[in-house]
Each structure stands twice: as structure tokens, then as C-alpha cells.
Amino acid sequence: MTPPQALNAVAGNALILVDIRRPDEWAATGVAQGAVAVDMRREDFAQAVRAQIIARPDTPVAMICARGVRSRRVVAQMEAQGLRNIIDIPEGMLGSRAGPGWLARGLPVTFEFQQG
């Protein structure tokens, strides 16, 4: 999924977007508009993501990080735990080989965000 696709899906209430970066990264760039911020290093990370899923069980969940490396790993881990409908945003916030990323595309961010 590309960042513009994720933004449109979040705006249409058809996607839960989870920013799995660290708090210092959120502070530096902001969080993608509509995303829930859940630091992947938290001991209860999986439970925090599951709480988002339980709240909206039929809604896909997309993971975004800086450049798509961590999100790809987290998606694989969650799928290995039996979770389905988990999507990676490989461009990330900063861009990667997959594309320019959320920020370079000029997509909206916020510094006032919900932590999951």
C-alpha cells in the first residue's frame, strides 16, 4: 500500500494506520494524519495493536515506520501470530526503494496524535 492509498483509506474510515516508530521520531517528523502511534519496542506492543483491531474487527491495519524495514518485520511477526488483514507501507515516512515516502509526498502529519 502506498502512503496516498493509506491516507485515503484512513480518511474513509476503511483502515487503521499504526505508526510503529519511536517517540523521538514522532517528535521529529510528526505522525501521519489519522495514525495511532504505538512504539514497536513496547512490551505490550502486540496487545496495543490487538486493541485497535478489537475496536474495529473488520478493518484492515496498516503499519508504517521510517523506511519500511521495521514495518515489514512487524507485519510478518503479526501474521505468524495468526493475525490477518495486516498491511505494510513499504515507503514509510521517509521513503525507500519502494517510493518517496509520506513526508516527501507532502501528505499531512500531526504533532498532536493518539497513542495506542
C-alpha positions in Angstrom: 0.0 0.0 0.0 1.3 3.5 -0.8 1.1 6.4 1.6 -1.6 8.2 -0.5 -3.7 5.0 -0.6 -3.3 4.7 3.2 -4.3 8.3 3.7 -7.4 7.9 1.6 -8.4 4.7 3.4 -7.9 6.3 6.8 -9.9 9.3 5.7 -12.7 6.9 4.6 -12.6 5.0 7.9 -11.5 1.9 6.0 -8.1 1.5 7.5 -6.4 1.6 10.9 -2.9 3.1 10.4 -0.3 2.4 13.1 2.9 4.4 13.3 5.4 2.0 14.9 8.3 4.3 15.2 9.9 5.7 18.4 8.7 8.7 20.2 11.7 10.7 19.2 10.9 10.0 15.5 7.3 11.1 16.1 8.6 14.3 17.7 11.0 15.0 14.8 8.6 14.5 11.8 5.1 14.3 13.3 2.8 11.3 12.8 0.9 10.5 9.7 -2.6 12.2 9.9 -5.1 9.7 11.2 -2.5 7.2 12.5 -2.3 5.8 16.0 1.2 5.9 17.4 2.4 2.7 19.1 6.1 2.3 19.7 7.1 -1.2 18.5 9.6 -1.5 21.4 6.8 -1.5 24.0 6.5 -4.8 25.8 2.7 -4.7 25.2 3.0 -3.8 21.5 1.1 -6.7 20.2 -1.7 -6.2 22.8 -1.9 -2.5 21.9 -2.3 -3.3 18.2 -4.8 -6.0 19.0 -6.8 -3.5 21.0 -7.1 -1.4 17.8 -8.2 -4.5 15.9 -10.8 -5.4 18.6 -12.3 -2.0 18.4 -12.8 -2.3 14.6 -12.5 -6.1 13.8 -13.4 -5.9 10.1 -11.0 -3.0 9.3 -7.5 -3.7 7.9 -4.5 -2.5 9.9 -1.5 -0.9 8.1 1.9 -0.5 9.7 4.2 2.4 8.9 7.8 3.1 10.1 10.6 5.3 8.8 11.7 3.4 5.7 9.6 0.2 5.6 12.1 -2.2 7.3 10.6 -2.3 10.7 7.0 -2.4 9.4 7.8 -5.3 7.1 9.2 -7.2 10.1 6.3 -6.4 12.3 3.7 -7.4 9.7 5.5 -10.8 9.3 5.5 -11.3 13.0 1.8 -10.4 13.4 0.9 -12.7 10.5 2.9 -15.5 12.2 0.8 -15.0 15.3 -2.3 -15.6 13.2 -3.5 -12.1 12.6 -4.8 -11.3 9.1 -5.6 -8.2 7.2 -2.2 -6.6 8.3 -0.7 -4.4 5.6 2.8 -3.0 5.2 3.5 0.5 3.9 7.0 -0.1 2.5 7.8 3.5 1.6 7.5 4.5 5.2 7.5 8.1 6.4 11.0 8.9 4.9 11.0 7.0 1.7 12.7 3.8 0.5 13.3 1.9 -2.7 9.5 1.4 -2.8 8.9 5.1 -3.2 9.4 8.6 -1.8 7.5 8.2 1.4 4.8 10.0 3.3 6.8 13.2 4.0 8.3 13.7 0.5 4.8 13.3 -1.0 3.7 16.2 1.1 1.0 14.2 2.9 -0.4 15.7 6.2 1.2 15.0 9.6 0.2 16.0 13.1 2.2 16.6 16.2 -1.0 16.0 18.3 -1.7 12.4 17.9 -3.3 9.4 19.7 -1.0 6.9 21.3 -2.3 3.4 21.3 
